[in-house]
Amino acid sequence: MVTKVGLFPGQGAQYPGMGKDLFENSTAIENLFDLASQASGHDMREVLFSGNEELLKKTEYTQISITLVNIAAYTLLQEAGIDCDIFAGFSLGELSAYHAAGIFDMKSLFEITSMRGKIMAEEGERASSEVGELGMAAVIGIGYDTVCDVLKEQGLANLYIANDNSVKQVVIAGVKESISAVSEAIKTAGARRVIPLKVSGPFHTPLMQGAANRFSEFLESYTFTDPKRAVYTNVHGGLILTAEEAKRSLSEQLTSPVRWTKIMDDIVKMTHDEIDGCYEIGPGKVLSGFWKAGASKSSCRPVGTWDSLTEVLDAGGR
């Protein structure tokens, strides 16, 4: 059986000008920009083509921008005759994956993404006002279990694991003072570096419980359907089987660590590593790097630019 895997990136993958080359090469992408602009209330051409890095770092702009570029790249991949059997999205990218799996339509995708960004920005500011300046940092060189042990030993307030990215990369989030205080202990445990991230909130931690509550209430006005293709959730790293589970996982995800390593391992096991093509569908090459660090013998090809898409097509989709 031929199996193709589509992975959608999330917040942190953004950069000024992303998606412009896709926009310039397809009328269908122009229509996506119009739909995303209507849903968000932002002129997405202005945001992506004229906005600077500081604007794109703001969550309410970041999330709709990345989702738009994810879906633009996916649309062009489909137009070229390539589609996927299995989908997963990293954090924010899970919304794109759910759309690709048939759980909700394009209009709903952009509306849900826009509201998610607004809620998370507001709740991130609220949490900061309550507990102090917040941030996230990547821990390079050790895995999830080791970092868990260090955080338990240190017992610092308002500090959590947010992402399990790969066997050698974990993200911690919470109060910046606690991140600084725990850094030496993490390095002593084997980490090579602890790197602050360009993300504006303590995402995927209990500090976002207010956002999860608000987002859950917002999602009640939308009709989801059962997935038509295999799709994974960040919450437990397994498959989503029903519409109800998909809706529940999107709100739970805001306070739960992203279990990306487990997702990658599960995809490899489910397919017996017989993968005919794996694609990072959207801006950047972060997920391709995570995939390379995992257990698969296959490679993951970025398809977030016109040139990278052309390279994949010239290689016969592999």
URWOBEL-V568714 format. One line per field, one symbol per residue. ss: DSSP state (@ for helix, = for strand, . for the rest). psi: psi as a letter, one per 30 degrees, with the letter a starting at -180 (. if undefined). A space follows every 50 residues. Layout:
BEGIN
ss=???
psi=???
END
This chain:
BEGIN
ss=...=====...........@@@@...@@@@@@@@@@@@@@...@@@@@@@ ..@@@@@.@@@@@@@@@@@@@@@@@@@@@......====...@@@@@@@@ .....@@@@@@@@@@@@@@@@@@@@@@@@@@..=======...@@@@@@@ @@@@....========..=======@@@@@@@@@@@@@....====.... .....@@@@@@@@@@@@@@..........===......=...@@@@@@@@ @@@@@..==@@@@@@@@@@@......====.....@@@@@@@@......= ==...@@@@@@@@@....
psi=kkkkkkkklakfflkkfkfeeeefgkeeeeeeeeeeeeefgkjfeeeeff kleeeffkefeeeeeeeeeeeeeeeeeefggkllfkkkkjcefeeeeeee fgelleeeeeeeeeeeeeeeeefeeeeefeflklalkkjkflaeeeeeee eeeehkkhklkekieafgkkkllakeeeeeefeeeeeeffkeljjklikg lilhlffgeeeeeeeeeefffkjllkkflkklkfefgakkfleeeeeeee eeefgkkjieeeeeeeeeeefggikfkkkjjakageeeeeeefafkfllk kkifleeeeeeeefggg.
END
